[in-house]
Amino acid sequence: MSTKSVKKAPAVNKGAGKVAAAIAKVYEVVGQGGNIVTQLCKSANAVYKGETIPKRDLKTIADTVARLRNWSPVSAGPRKSEVRKMLRVYDRLPEAIVAYGRKHDTFPWHAAMKLARCLNREPSLKQALALMDSSKVADKGSPLTQVSKAASRLINIDTSSGSKARKFQDAVESLADTMLESY
């Protein structure tokens, strides 16, 4: 008989159960409440019940959020504008989020803002979603235009710190000039 020593598995941390319970609670809350955008819509709907929010209320709500979040004066302007844009379409935004979610895997905050802007511009959900998808394709121009833009960005790089950057800029500028001459 051999007397091999059997290593015991390390014991599970006693706090692991608490961590698991907290994560489960987060999943439950998110499952019931959704993200911050759906919470915004639910809160507005509880008070305004699908009616248009008056401008003075939009301003008061945005100002109060800025004060409660301690937004700096510089960032408060754009952020309050975001709040007002969302609130203007709070009654249609949840339906638009569901429709958008059928086609796309993720729904970040910026997509929610873009969707709110599209809903503000277009009266129907179908048109707003079409606008959302159509504005994704941006014309970058011809390859020559792209190289020209890249070269101008490179030329504007601060090259006082090293000669390698300057040599690289010179090479790209020379390449762009050659392309322009042969085009």
HELIX and SHEET records of a PDB file:
HELIX    1   1 ALA A   16  GLY A   33  1                                  18    
HELIX    2   2 ILE A   36  TYR A   48  1                                  13    
HELIX    3   3 LYS A   55  ARG A   69  1                                  15    
HELIX    4   4 PRO A   73  ARG A   88  1                                  16    
HELIX    5   5 LEU A   93  LYS A  103  1                                  11    
HELIX    6   6 TRP A  109  ARG A  121  1                                  13    
HELIX    7   7 LEU A  125  SER A  134  1                                  10    
HELIX    8   8 PRO A  143  ILE A  155  1                                  13    
HELIX    9   9 SER A  163  SER A  182  1                                  20    
END                                                                             
